[in-house]
């Protein structure tokens, strides 16, 4: 079925890793080449803001597998290569070196890149973004010499970097324009709980504030906030979101709209060209809308789904999204669909914190977030998968056994 | 009696309750024994995703769930059944001789 078509995987994150494995395990026997701008084989980016930045993990430890693994699969690694052009009609990529790489099937797993702030002073030394190993190494180098760290943006990356910097004994100021960080994805209640966690860990929070400019002579020395406050800092880390890495495909004929548009098999608008992971804006067949997900599990599973489709054994990808974030001793996990919801039910103790939040829309559990209650996540996942309709009061009642509730859950559709 | 070649004695069989996850060490390497429907399995004791002791995890329908991020592993094969772990858990051969559980030093 698969014949001897060739496949090029373009990217070096976990979607590339899972796609490489899946192509071979589903019997794709043609030549496979993995082209990545990264200098090392696919690695776990989620470690960069946590264990790797804190010096608890080495480069070898964040690789999914060493280079020999790909050799064993008969997959050629082309590392440290940027693609400068793509000709979809001739079915070939052009590398920075001018070399052309032909393909029958192409899987785009280029991920996303940090949104850059073009404000005065953001070009000074000591100003960092965090996405790649190189970014993390440069940041780690500066952090080792720093005393005061300013983190711009209290989203997941910003919050994790703030936690890592505190773990390294740095003074940390965290600035975010929202009065409650993460209020969008997690709601006011859980956002406030997380803000309190950072406060208790000694982070100086500046909420409802923006950085107007950075100042310094060559290196950053101060940040001017929009209320006139000056914050002393020798390192700045900016985490204000990402955008899909689609640059080389713009104008190629590929349909792009807030990411590469793909269907439930990872197929793009052009035959033989697939995409997976953070770079995609994908159609979820169960909830009937498009979404963009910037998380690990999605990259793994969508990479797998696209590889299956390329190998000729497609299965629709219709997951319940999941992600986690670890900050200090706080373990947060999210399972479910993004909002909107009309009610948030908390279970547990927000002050410890040890709390689970259920996000309901018309009493249907759309998402569940646990903070330091990982066991409830699995039960929560069942409620979400079942599109369970629940009584909010029963859910909030700690004497209600979630296990029973999850078992009783009946699909509403 | 002496341990079979390549195996080490770790527990008495009768000390492992049904449905339990029992931690043990082989030369500092943390591992677990799992007894399920009367069958015994020996696996790595630390989640392959991030450091977490699987002895603190949950067993459900022959899947072992990590207590930290909920990664799932098939107790018979070590295969990952749910993310975020991407690497299987090592599985060790074991033998029960005269009521003593012996576990292989090296993974299967």
Boltz contact constraints between the chains, C-beta under 6 A:
constraints:
  - contact:
      token1: [A, 296]
      token2: [B, 84]
      max_distance: 6.0
  - contact:
      token1: [A, 297]
      token2: [B, 83]
      max_distance: 6.0
  - contact:
      token1: [A, 297]
      token2: [B, 84]
      max_distance: 6.0
  - contact:
      token1: [A, 300]
      token2: [B, 83]
      max_distance: 6.0
  - contact:
      token1: [A, 324]
      token2: [B, 69]
      max_distance: 6.0
  - contact:
      token1: [A, 377]
      token2: [B, 70]
      max_distance: 6.0
  - contact:
      token1: [A, 378]
      token2: [B, 70]
      max_distance: 6.0
